[in-house]
């Protein structure tokens, strides 16, 4: 398809994007904003927001060796028309520490080998700027520290300014923390640890430094050795530097419709509205709450677009399968399998309410990661929460979209799956009957029976929140519905609203489900009846709300109340 810009799904090399004329969403206007900040910057964003492509663009822009290609690479971009004084001024040194790692007995050796390789590429690229004996010295030594010191001394002598760019600066240590534990992590990032020691060499060597990653943990542990960084992750000017705005998405989809790669009859605004609940709604600076513009996860948008171009319709599964790998990495880094009671409580509150109020901590040590007060901030940096509002000095952090919500549900499912009380295949088959035939009773009774059989964990997690977590986890397996917990309707919140997913499946029935819980010690017939009558009034109020009329999309509404006493279903009826 000559002359048509292809979709750069998975491409993070700026030179390839421009050479092959792939579609590029211009982010070069942010270079000027970065240059107005202090000279050593740390910028943190979750995975799949385009960090590597942005850094690749920065390398090409600031590299003195690329000056002759400036018009080719940047001529029709914003910065090509508005070049900054720092254009093509530097020798650029680049590291990507997601590529350094290995077994415990070779951590330092692997780190040194990777760093040496990057420094060898650097001196080879700029060899004409240095005396031959310096080039030879750098090539001959097998120590990354020595190479760096040679380059530092030589660059000062020839008065060539250096720009250091590090991608995934925290990845190496995060993997060590996850796979080798606290002791090994502490050893390499404290005192004379090799990672911390290497970073200390950067001070005074570079005119500018830009570090990016997904976590502020290493930043805090390295601060006494590398204390010149300025964290710009949450300043409003850079809120949309990575990811896509709605207008970015609209322009890209309009282009592919115009060139005939999207169907002529497709409705771009409808496509954007379909994607928003799944990929959008990220906000990284509280000052940006006043604007309605939020940030899309760009890899997810590319996944959707690629599928639409290939098959003429949205993907049946809205989540890119590659996110399974992300979830497994995330699970290890956040240590979801090692949560204590307090942090489990944080997870359950987020899952139940969709949000939590917290103080956003700009950086914290690895030793503080297990503190429940820190945990919401950790979830924010990994993209599991985003800024939704403020309450005095506190920030309201909420689940950004369905993509992330499913990751929370997966966590809950994994907690219950270890007890092997529910047959997922049987449940998924039963959901078809709910959606097509309105046969809800057998399905919900089966779930209630499975819940009752969780005898192994009765003593530690009994309660209303536990019931909601259980039903959220397994109702979420239903492909016919979006499982929306705590939907605000009629000045109240229904427990579950099974919204019909008519884009992919033609459900004929939808549901509002209200769960009620009474502790065994508090049960009497009178309290149960009083609670039931209040539930009837609540669910009728929810169903009458105009918003529900729109969300049900013409499907038949069922209002179901399930009343539990302890672990046992006491009463279940449609009202």
C-alpha positions as CSV (number, residue, x, y, z in Angstrom):
1,X,0.0,0.0,0.0
2,X,2.4,2.6,-1.3
3,X,2.1,6.1,0.1
4,X,-0.1,5.1,3.1
5,X,1.5,5.3,6.5
6,X,1.3,2.0,8.3
7,X,0.3,1.5,11.9
8,X,3.4,1.5,14.2
9,X,2.1,-1.1,16.5
10,X,5.0,-2.3,18.7
11,X,7.5,0.0,17.0
12,X,9.5,2.1,19.5
13,X,12.4,3.3,17.2
14,X,11.8,6.8,16.0
15,X,14.3,6.5,13.1
16,X,12.4,3.5,11.8
17,X,9.1,5.3,12.1
18,X,10.3,8.2,10.1
19,X,12.4,6.3,7.6
20,X,9.5,3.9,6.8
21,X,6.9,6.7,7.0
22,X,4.8,5.0,9.7
23,X,2.1,7.0,11.3
24,X,3.5,9.3,14.0
25,X,1.6,11.3,16.6
26,X,3.7,14.4,17.1
27,X,5.0,14.9,20.6
28,X,7.9,17.1,19.7
29,X,6.3,20.2,21.1
30,X,7.1,18.8,24.6
31,X,10.9,19.1,24.0
32,X,10.6,22.9,24.5
33,X,8.7,22.3,27.7
34,X,11.3,19.8,29.0
35,X,14.1,22.3,28.2
36,X,12.4,24.9,30.5
37,X,12.7,22.5,33.4
38,X,15.8,21.8,35.5
39,X,18.7,20.0,33.7
40,X,18.3,16.5,35.4
41,X,14.8,15.1,35.1
42,X,13.0,11.9,36.2
43,X,9.8,11.1,34.4
44,X,7.6,8.1,35.4
45,X,4.8,6.5,33.5
46,X,3.1,3.1,33.4
47,X,4.0,0.6,30.7
48,X,2.6,0.9,27.2
49,X,2.4,4.7,27.1
50,X,5.1,5.3,24.5
51,X,8.1,6.1,26.7
52,X,10.6,4.3,24.5
53,X,9.5,5.9,21.3
54,X,9.6,9.4,22.9
55,X,13.1,8.7,24.2
56,X,14.2,7.5,20.8
57,X,12.9,10.8,19.3
58,X,14.8,12.7,22.0
59,X,18.0,10.9,21.0
60,X,17.6,11.8,17.3
61,X,16.8,15.5,18.2
62,X,19.7,16.2,20.5
63,X,22.4,14.1,18.9
64,X,25.0,16.2,17.1
65,X,25.7,13.2,14.9
66,X,22.2,13.5,13.5
67,X,22.3,17.2,12.5
68,X,22.5,16.4,8.8
69,X,19.2,14.5,9.0
70,X,17.3,17.1,10.9
71,X,15.0,18.2,8.1
72,X,14.4,14.6,7.1
73,X,13.4,13.5,10.6
74,X,11.8,16.7,12.0
75,X,11.0,19.0,9.1
76,X,7.2,18.5,9.1
77,X,6.9,18.1,12.9
78,X,6.2,20.8,15.4
79,X,9.9,21.1,16.5
80,X,11.0,21.2,12.9
81,X,9.1,24.5,12.5
82,X,10.0,25.7,16.1
83,X,13.6,24.3,16.7
84,X,15.0,25.0,20.2
85,X,18.5,26.3,20.9
86,X,19.6,22.8,22.1
87,X,18.9,21.1,18.8
88,X,21.7,18.6,17.8
89,X,24.0,20.1,20.4
90,X,25.0,16.9,22.3
91,X,26.8,13.7,22.3
92,X,24.0,11.4,23.6
93,X,24.7,8.5,25.9
94,X,21.9,6.0,26.1
95,X,21.1,3.0,28.4
96,X,18.0,0.8,28.6
97,X,18.3,-1.1,31.8
98,X,15.5,-3.4,31.0
99,X,18.2,-5.2,29.0
100,X,20.4,-5.8,32.0
101,X,19.7,-8.7,34.4
102,X,20.5,-12.3,35.1
103,X,21.0,-14.7,37.9
104,X,22.0,-13.6,41.4
105,X,25.6,-14.7,41.0
106,X,26.1,-12.7,37.8
107,X,24.1,-9.5,38.5
108,X,27.1,-7.2,38.7
109,X,28.8,-9.0,35.9
110,X,25.7,-8.7,33.6
111,X,25.2,-5.0,34.6
112,X,28.8,-4.2,33.8
113,X,28.7,-6.1,30.4
114,X,25.6,-4.3,29.3
115,X,26.9,-0.9,30.4
116,X,30.2,-1.6,28.6
117,X,28.4,-2.5,25.4
118,X,26.5,0.9,25.5
119,X,29.7,2.8,26.2
120,X,31.6,1.0,23.3
121,X,28.8,2.0,21.0
122,X,29.0,5.6,22.2
123,X,32.8,5.9,21.6
124,X,32.5,4.3,18.2
125,X,29.8,6.7,17.2
126,X,31.8,9.8,18.3
127,X,35.4,8.5,17.8
128,X,36.2,11.4,15.4
129,X,35.7,13.9,18.2
130,X,38.3,12.3,20.5
131,X,42.0,11.6,20.4
132,X,42.7,8.1,19.2
133,X,44.4,7.1,22.5
134,X,41.1,7.9,24.4
135,X,39.1,5.8,21.9
136,X,41.6,2.9,22.4
137,X,41.5,3.2,26.2
138,X,37.7,3.0,26.2
139,X,37.7,0.0,23.9
140,X,40.4,-1.9,25.8
141,X,39.1,-1.7,29.4
142,X,36.4,-4.2,30.5
143,X,35.2,-1.9,33.3
144,X,32.1,0.2,32.7
145,X,33.2,2.6,35.5
146,X,36.6,3.0,33.8
147,X,35.1,3.6,30.4
148,X,32.8,6.2,31.9
149,X,35.6,8.0,33.6
150,X,37.7,8.0,30.4
151,X,34.9,9.5,28.4
152,X,34.1,12.1,31.2
153,X,37.7,13.4,31.2
154,X,38.0,13.5,27.5
155,X,34.7,15.2,26.9
156,X,35.7,17.9,29.4
157,X,38.9,18.5,27.5
158,X,37.4,18.8,24.1
159,X,34.4,20.8,25.6
160,X,31.7,18.7,24.1
161,X,28.5,18.7,26.2
162,X,26.9,15.3,27.0
163,X,23.3,14.3,27.3
164,X,22.5,11.1,29.3
165,X,19.2,9.4,28.5
166,X,18.2,6.2,30.5
167,X,15.1,4.2,29.7
168,X,13.7,1.8,32.3
169,X,16.1,3.1,34.9
170,X,14.2,1.2,37.6
171,X,13.7,-2.0,35.7
172,X,16.9,-3.7,36.6
173,X,16.5,-3.1,40.3
174,X,12.8,-3.9,40.3
175,X,13.5,-7.3,38.8
176,X,16.2,-7.8,41.4
177,X,13.8,-6.8,44.1
178,X,11.1,-9.2,42.8
179,X,13.3,-12.2,42.0
180,X,16.1,-12.0,44.5
181,X,14.5,-10.2,47.4
182,X,15.1,-7.3,49.7
183,X,18.6,-8.2,50.8
184,X,20.1,-8.4,47.3
185,X,18.3,-5.2,46.3
186,X,19.6,-3.3,49.3
187,X,23.1,-4.5,48.6
188,X,23.2,-3.1,45.1
189,X,21.4,0.2,45.8
190,X,23.0,1.2,49.1
191,X,26.4,2.0,50.6
192,X,28.9,0.9,47.9
193,X,26.5,-1.2,45.9
194,X,27.5,-1.4,42.3
195,X,24.3,0.1,40.9
196,X,24.3,3.0,43.2
197,X,28.0,3.5,42.8
198,X,27.7,3.6,39.0
199,X,24.9,6.3,39.2
200,X,27.1,8.4,41.4
201,X,29.5,8.8,38.5
202,X,26.9,10.7,36.5
203,X,27.0,13.7,38.8
204,X,28.9,16.6,37.2
205,X,29.5,14.6,34.0
206,X,26.4,15.5,31.9
207,X,25.0,18.8,31.0
208,X,21.5,17.2,30.9
209,X,20.0,14.0,32.1
210,X,16.6,12.4,31.4
211,X,15.6,9.2,33.2
212,X,12.3,7.4,32.7
213,X,10.7,4.3,34.3
214,X,7.6,3.1,35.9
215,X,8.4,3.2,39.6
216,X,9.9,5.8,41.9
217,X,11.4,3.1,44.2
218,X,14.9,3.1,42.9
219,X,14.9,6.9,42.7
220,X,14.4,7.1,46.5
221,X,17.0,4.4,47.3
222,X,19.6,6.2,45.1
223,X,19.0,9.7,46.2
224,X,21.9,10.0,48.6
225,X,24.2,8.9,45.7
226,X,22.3,10.6,42.9
227,X,20.6,13.5,44.5
228,X,20.3,16.0,41.6
229,X,17.2,14.6,39.9
230,X,14.0,16.6,39.6
231,X,10.8,14.5,39.3
232,X,8.5,16.0,36.8
233,X,6.1,13.1,36.5
234,X,3.1,14.9,38.0
235,X,3.5,18.5,36.7
236,X,0.5,19.6,34.5
237,X,2.6,20.8,31.6
238,X,3.7,17.3,30.9
239,X,0.5,15.4,31.8
240,X,-0.2,14.4,28.1
241,X,3.4,14.1,27.0
242,X,2.9,10.4,26.7
243,X,-0.2,8.5,25.7
244,X,-2.8,9.8,23.3
245,X,-5.4,12.5,23.7
246,X,-8.9,12.0,22.3
247,X,-8.0,14.4,19.5
248,X,-4.9,12.4,18.7
249,X,-7.0,9.3,18.3
250,X,-9.6,11.1,16.2
251,X,-7.0,12.5,13.8
252,X,-5.4,9.1,13.4
253,X,-8.6,7.2,12.8
254,X,-9.8,9.9,10.4
255,X,-6.6,9.4,8.4
256,X,-7.0,5.7,8.1
257,X,-10.6,6.1,7.1
258,X,-9.7,8.7,4.5
259,X,-7.0,6.4,2.9
260,X,-9.5,3.5,2.8
261,X,-7.9,1.2,5.5
262,X,-11.0,1.7,7.7
263,X,-14.4,0.9,6.4
264,X,-16.1,3.9,4.6
265,X,-19.2,3.5,6.8
266,X,-17.4,3.3,10.2
267,X,-18.4,5.8,12.8
268,X,-15.2,7.2,14.3
269,X,-17.0,9.0,17.2
270,X,-18.7,5.7,18.1
271,X,-15.4,3.9,17.9
272,X,-13.8,6.4,20.3
273,X,-16.7,6.1,22.7
274,X,-16.3,2.3,22.6
275,X,-12.6,2.6,23.4
276,X,-12.9,5.2,26.2
277,X,-14.2,2.9,29.0
278,X,-11.4,0.4,28.1
279,X,-8.3,2.5,27.4
280,X,-8.9,6.1,28.4
281,X,-9.3,8.2,31.6
282,X,-5.7,8.5,32.8
283,X,-4.8,11.7,34.6
284,X,-1.3,12.2,36.1
285,X,-1.6,15.8,37.5
286,X,-4.3,17.0,39.8
287,X,-4.3,20.4,38.2
288,X,-5.5,18.8,34.9
289,X,-8.8,17.6,36.6
290,X,-10.4,20.9,35.5
291,X,-10.0,19.8,31.9
292,X,-12.2,17.0,30.3
293,X,-9.2,15.8,28.3
294,X,-7.7,12.5,29.6
295,X,-5.0,10.2,28.2
296,X,-5.5,6.9,26.3
297,X,-3.1,4.0,26.7
298,X,-1.5,4.3,23.3
299,X,-0.6,0.6,22.8
300,X,-4.2,-0.4,23.5
301,X,-5.5,2.1,20.9
302,X,-3.1,0.7,18.3
303,X,-4.3,-2.8,19.1
304,X,-7.9,-1.8,18.5
305,X,-7.0,0.1,15.3
306,X,-5.0,-2.7,13.9
307,X,-7.9,-5.2,14.5
308,X,-10.4,-2.8,12.9
309,X,-8.2,-2.3,9.8
310,X,-7.7,-6.1,9.5
311,X,-11.2,-7.3,10.1
312,X,-13.5,-4.3,9.6
313,X,-14.8,-4.4,13.2
314,X,-13.7,-3.9,16.8
315,X,-11.9,-6.8,18.5
316,X,-14.2,-9.2,20.3
317,X,-11.8,-9.2,23.2
318,X,-11.0,-5.6,24.0
319,X,-7.8,-6.4,25.9
320,X,-4.6,-6.8,24.0
321,X,-3.4,-10.4,24.8
322,X,0.0,-8.9,25.5
323,X,-1.3,-7.4,28.7
324,X,-1.3,-10.9,30.2
325,X,2.5,-10.6,30.3
326,X,2.2,-7.1,31.8
327,X,-0.1,-8.4,34.5
328,X,2.3,-11.2,35.5
329,X,5.2,-8.6,35.7
330,X,3.0,-6.3,37.7
331,X,1.9,-9.0,40.0
332,X,5.5,-9.7,40.9
333,X,6.6,-6.1,41.2
334,X,3.6,-5.1,43.4
335,X,4.0,-8.5,45.2
336,X,0.3,-9.3,45.0
337,X,1.0,-12.8,46.2
338,X,2.5,-11.5,49.4
339,X,-0.1,-8.9,50.5
340,X,-0.7,-8.7,54.2
341,X,-4.1,-8.0,55.7
342,X,-3.8,-4.2,55.5
343,X,-2.9,-4.1,51.8
344,X,-5.5,-6.7,51.0
345,X,-7.9,-4.3,52.6
346,X,-6.7,-1.5,50.3
347,X,-7.2,-3.8,47.3
348,X,-10.7,-4.8,48.4
349,X,-11.7,-1.2,49.0
350,X,-10.6,-0.2,45.5
351,X,-12.4,-3.2,44.0
352,X,-15.5,-2.5,46.0
353,X,-15.7,1.3,45.5
354,X,-13.6,1.8,42.4
355,X,-11.5,4.4,44.2
356,X,-9.6,5.3,47.3
357,X,-8.5,8.5,49.0
358,X,-4.8,8.7,49.7
359,X,-1.7,10.9,49.8
360,X,0.4,10.6,46.6
361,X,4.0,9.9,47.7
362,X,6.5,11.2,45.1
363,X,9.1,8.5,46.0
364,X,9.7,5.8,48.5
365,X,12.2,3.2,49.4
366,X,11.8,-0.5,48.7
367,X,11.5,-1.1,52.5
368,X,8.5,1.2,52.5
369,X,6.7,-0.6,49.7
370,X,4.9,-3.0,52.1
371,X,3.3,-0.1,54.1
372,X,-0.4,0.2,53.4
373,X,-0.1,4.0,53.3
374,X,2.4,3.7,50.4
375,X,0.5,1.0,48.5
376,X,-2.1,3.3,46.7
377,X,0.9,5.4,45.4
378,X,2.6,2.3,44.1
379,X,-0.6,1.3,42.3
380,X,-0.8,4.8,40.8
381,X,2.7,4.7,39.4
382,X,2.0,1.3,37.8
383,X,-1.2,2.6,36.1
384,X,-3.6,0.6,38.3
385,X,-5.0,3.9,39.7
386,X,-5.3,7.4,38.3
387,X,-6.2,10.8,39.7
388,X,-10.0,11.2,39.8
389,X,-10.4,14.1,42.2
390,X,-9.3,15.8,45.4
391,X,-10.6,16.1,49.0
392,X,-8.6,18.7,50.8
393,X,-5.0,17.5,51.0
394,X,-6.0,14.0,49.8
395,X,-6.1,12.7,46.3
396,X,-9.0,10.5,45.1
397,X,-7.4,7.7,43.1
398,X,-9.7,5.6,41.0
399,X,-9.6,2.6,38.6
400,X,-9.0,4.3,35.2
401,X,-10.8,1.9,32.9
402,X,-12.1,-1.6,32.2
403,X,-8.7,-2.8,31.1
404,X,-7.3,-2.2,34.6
405,X,-10.5,-3.2,36.4
406,X,-10.1,-6.7,34.9
407,X,-6.6,-6.9,36.4
408,X,-8.1,-6.2,39.9
409,X,-10.8,-8.9,39.2
410,X,-8.1,-11.3,38.1
411,X,-6.3,-10.8,41.5
412,X,-9.5,-11.7,43.3
413,X,-10.1,-14.7,41.1
414,X,-6.6,-16.0,41.9
415,X,-7.3,-15.7,45.6
416,X,-10.3,-17.9,45.3
417,X,-9.0,-20.2,42.6
418,X,-6.5,-21.7,45.0
419,X,-9.5,-23.2,46.9
420,X,-10.9,-24.8,43.6
421,X,-14.5,-24.3,44.6
422,X,-15.9,-23.1,41.3
423,X,-15.9,-24.6,37.8
424,X,-15.2,-21.7,35.5
425,X,-16.4,-23.5,32.3
426,X,-19.7,-24.3,33.9
427,X,-20.2,-20.7,35.0
428,X,-19.4,-19.3,31.6
429,X,-21.9,-21.6,30.0
430,X,-24.5,-20.6,32.6
431,X,-23.9,-16.9,31.8
432,X,-25.2,-17.6,28.2
433,X,-28.6,-18.6,29.8
434,X,-28.6,-15.4,31.8
435,X,-28.0,-13.2,28.7
436,X,-30.2,-15.0,26.1
437,X,-33.0,-16.7,28.1
438,X,-33.1,-14.7,31.3
439,X,-32.3,-17.8,33.3
440,X,-30.6,-16.1,36.2
441,X,-31.6,-18.2,39.2
442,X,-29.5,-21.3,38.4
443,X,-26.4,-19.2,37.8
444,X,-26.6,-17.1,40.9
445,X,-27.6,-20.1,43.0
446,X,-24.5,-21.9,41.8
447,X,-22.3,-18.9,42.7
448,X,-23.9,-18.7,46.1
449,X,-23.3,-22.4,46.7
450,X,-19.7,-22.1,45.7
451,X,-19.3,-19.1,48.0
452,X,-20.8,-21.2,50.9
453,X,-18.3,-24.0,50.2
454,X,-15.3,-21.7,50.8
455,X,-15.0,-23.2,54.2
456,X,-11.2,-23.0,54.2
457,X,-11.2,-19.2,54.4
458,X,-14.4,-18.5,56.4
459,X,-12.6,-17.4,59.5
460,X,-10.3,-14.8,57.8
461,X,-12.5,-13.1,55.1
462,X,-16.1,-13.4,56.1
463,X,-18.1,-10.2,55.6
464,X,-20.0,-8.1,53.1
465,X,-16.9,-6.9,51.3
466,X,-15.8,-10.4,50.8
467,X,-19.1,-11.3,49.2
468,X,-18.9,-8.4,46.8
469,X,-15.3,-9.3,45.9
470,X,-16.3,-12.9,45.2
471,X,-19.2,-12.0,42.9
472,X,-17.2,-9.2,41.2
473,X,-14.5,-11.7,40.4
474,X,-16.7,-14.3,38.8
475,X,-19.4,-12.1,37.2
476,X,-16.6,-10.5,35.4
477,X,-16.0,-13.7,33.4
478,X,-19.3,-13.0,31.6
479,X,-18.6,-11.9,28.0
480,X,-22.2,-10.7,27.5
481,X,-21.9,-7.9,30.1
482,X,-19.7,-5.2,31.4
483,X,-19.8,-5.9,35.2
484,X,-20.1,-2.4,36.7
485,X,-19.8,-2.3,40.5
486,X,-21.3,0.5,42.5
487,X,-22.9,2.4,39.5
488,X,-24.3,5.7,40.8
489,X,-28.0,5.9,40.0
490,X,-30.8,7.9,41.7
491,X,-28.5,9.3,44.4
492,X,-27.3,5.9,45.4
493,X,-25.1,3.0,44.3
494,X,-26.3,-0.4,43.1
495,X,-24.0,-3.3,44.0
496,X,-23.8,-4.7,40.4
497,X,-25.2,-3.6,37.1
498,X,-24.6,-6.1,34.4
499,X,-24.5,-3.7,31.4
500,X,-25.3,-5.4,28.1
501,X,-22.2,-5.6,25.8
502,X,-24.3,-5.3,22.6
503,X,-21.2,-4.3,20.5
504,X,-20.1,-7.9,20.5
505,X,-23.0,-10.0,21.9
506,X,-26.7,-9.7,21.5
507,X,-27.9,-10.1,25.1
508,X,-31.7,-9.9,25.6
509,X,-31.6,-9.5,29.4
510,X,-29.7,-7.2,31.8
511,X,-29.5,-7.2,35.6
512,X,-29.3,-5.1,38.7
513,X,-28.1,-7.2,41.6
514,X,-28.2,-6.0,45.2
515,X,-26.3,-8.0,47.8
516,X,-27.2,-7.8,51.4
517,X,-25.3,-9.2,54.3
518,X,-26.1,-9.9,58.0
519,X,-23.5,-11.3,60.4
520,X,-24.7,-14.5,62.0
521,X,-24.5,-13.0,65.5
522,X,-26.9,-10.1,64.4
523,X,-29.5,-12.3,62.6
524,X,-33.1,-12.3,63.6
525,X,-36.2,-12.7,61.4
526,X,-37.1,-9.1,62.1
527,X,-33.7,-7.6,61.1
528,X,-33.7,-9.7,58.0
529,X,-37.2,-8.6,56.9
530,X,-36.4,-5.0,57.7
531,X,-33.2,-5.2,55.6
532,X,-35.1,-6.9,52.8
533,X,-37.7,-4.2,52.5
534,X,-35.1,-1.5,52.4
535,X,-33.3,-3.4,49.6
536,X,-36.6,-3.6,47.6
537,X,-37.0,0.2,47.9
538,X,-33.4,0.8,46.9
539,X,-33.3,-1.5,43.9
540,X,-36.7,-0.1,42.6
541,X,-35.2,3.4,42.9
542,X,-32.1,2.4,41.0
543,X,-34.1,0.8,38.2
544,X,-36.3,3.9,37.7
545,X,-33.3,6.2,37.2
546,X,-33.1,7.7,33.7
547,X,-29.4,6.7,33.4
548,X,-30.4,3.0,33.8
549,X,-32.9,3.4,31.0
550,X,-30.1,4.5,28.7
551,X,-27.6,1.8,29.9
552,X,-30.0,-1.1,29.5
553,X,-30.2,-0.4,25.7
554,X,-33.6,-2.0,25.3
555,X,-32.9,-5.3,27.1
556,X,-35.2,-6.7,29.7
557,X,-34.3,-5.6,33.1
558,X,-34.2,-8.0,36.1
559,X,-33.9,-6.7,39.6
560,X,-32.4,-9.4,41.9
561,X,-31.8,-9.2,45.6
562,X,-29.6,-11.7,47.3
563,X,-29.6,-11.8,51.1
564,X,-26.8,-13.6,53.0
565,X,-26.5,-14.5,56.6
566,X,-22.8,-15.2,57.2
567,X,-21.8,-17.4,54.3
568,X,-25.2,-18.8,53.5
569,X,-27.8,-17.4,51.0
570,X,-30.9,-16.9,53.0
571,X,-33.2,-15.4,50.3
572,X,-32.9,-14.6,46.6
573,X,-35.8,-13.1,44.6
574,X,-36.6,-11.0,41.6
575,X,-38.6,-7.9,42.6
